[in-house]
Amino acid sequence: MTKDLNFFNTLTNKKEKFVPLNNNKVGMYVCGPTVYDFPHIGNARPLVVFDVLFRFLQTLYGKDKVTYVRNITDIDDKIIESSKKNKKSIKELTENITKSFHEDCRYLNCLNPTFEPKATEHIKGMINMVTNLIKNNHAYINEKHVYFSVSSFKKYGKLSNKNSDQLVAGSRVEVSKYKKDPLDFVLWKPSDINDPGWDSPWGRGRPGWHLECSVMSEKFLGKQFDIHGGGLDLVFPHHENEIAQSCCANKTENFANYWLHNGFVTFDKEKMSKSVGNIVTINKLRKNVNGQVVRLALLSSHYKQPLDWNEKLIKESQNTLDKWYSQFEKINPEKLNEDILQPLQEDLNTPEYITKLHSLFEETTKGSKTSKIKFLSACRQIGLLEEDKQTWENFKKSKIKVDENFINKKIKDRNDARKKGNYKLADAIRKELEDNGVIIEDKQKQTQWKYK
Ligand SMILES: [Zn+2]
C-alpha cells in the first residue's frame, strides 16, 4: 500500500504530506506525564490519540521501523509541592503515580512506547546542553539561575504563530527578577537544601521543565526528527521553548518537522479544574467503565477538536461496543485495504474511521466469514476488540449489583402492579432495575431482561 499520509502541522499551520527524514523509518516524540498527581481524562486523550498514530505508522512502515519516545517528568516544582503537601517522599510519590499511570496505559490498551525515559536519568545531558547554550550566548547566569535568552533565537513564536508582544500579553510566562526579558525561561535553578538537586557548574540545583524534552528527544531520535506530539496547552511555552533550546544547542534549522496537537477535554461542557472539583481521573474510571469504552469515546471526535466528556458519550460508546462484540471471534488480523484506512491517512480522522467500522459491522450481519475478519481486523487497527468477549462480559457482570433472583422477583412485582393498574409502582420498579444496571423489555406478554 502507499504510504500517503497527511497531517495538519501546527508549525506551518496547514495540512501537509508527511515525508519522514529517512524514507523507511519514523521517529515520534510525545510529552508524557508529570508524575505529581493521578492522570485525568484530559491526559488520557493524547495517550490514546498518539497510540492510534503509533499503530498506524507501524502498519505503514513496519513494526520495527517506528521509534516512539514518551518521557516521564519525575522532577518538577509541582512534584516538590505535592510531596510536601501529602507528606510523602519524592521517591514514594513519583513511583506511586508512575505505577498508576502505567496501569492507566494498560487499561486504555495503549502499546508501550519504544522508549520511556525519565527526566532524572538524563540530568548529565541537561547540564551539557545548558553549558553549550551559555557558551554560545543563548543563555545567561544570574544568581545561580540559568535563563535562556529568547531574543537570541529569531524564530521564537513560530509554532504559536505569534510575535513576542502577543506571547507576553497572553501571559503564561513566569515572572522572575532574575530574567532580562519576560519571555526568557529557566534552564537551571538552585534547589533548597531539603529539595532534590544535582551538582552543576552553577551550584546545586535542578533543571527547568522544558529542558528534558530537548535532551531526551535528541538522545533517542537525533537532533532532528519527524513528529512531535502533545496537548494543545503545550504549544506555548513548552514546545516553543523546546524548539528554541534544541535549534540553538544543536545549531539546526529545524527540530521536529511535524507538530501535532490534540484539543482540550471538557467535562459536561465545563473546563475541568481542581477548584471546581470536576476532574475525572483515569484510575477512578477504571473501577466503573471498561477501558475500551473510554478509548472509543476519546476517538469519537477528531483529535484536533475539543471533546466533551459526559455520561451520554460513555453510554453510546458502551452500546456500540456491546453491539460490535456480538461478532467477536479470535482471529489473525488481515491486512486492511487502502479504502478502509483512508480516513486515518487524512490527518488521523478517527470519527470517519469509526463510521467505516459501523458499515463494516453491518456487512458482518450478512454472515460471511471474510466480512467478519475484515471488521475485526479494522477494529484492532485502532486498538479495539483486542480483549476477548469473555473478559468484556465479565467486566460488565462485575459492575452489576443485583443477582437473577432479585431481578425475577422485581419483574413479578412489576407485573402484579400492572395487573392491578398501579402503573406508577410498575414504573418505579423499572427505574429501580435500571439504576442497578438491568434493562427490561416487554415482548409478546413476556418480560425479558438484560444487563446494560
Ligand atoms: Zn515536552
Residues whose N, C-alpha, C, O or C-beta is under 5 A from the ligand:
A	BS01	ZN	C31 C213
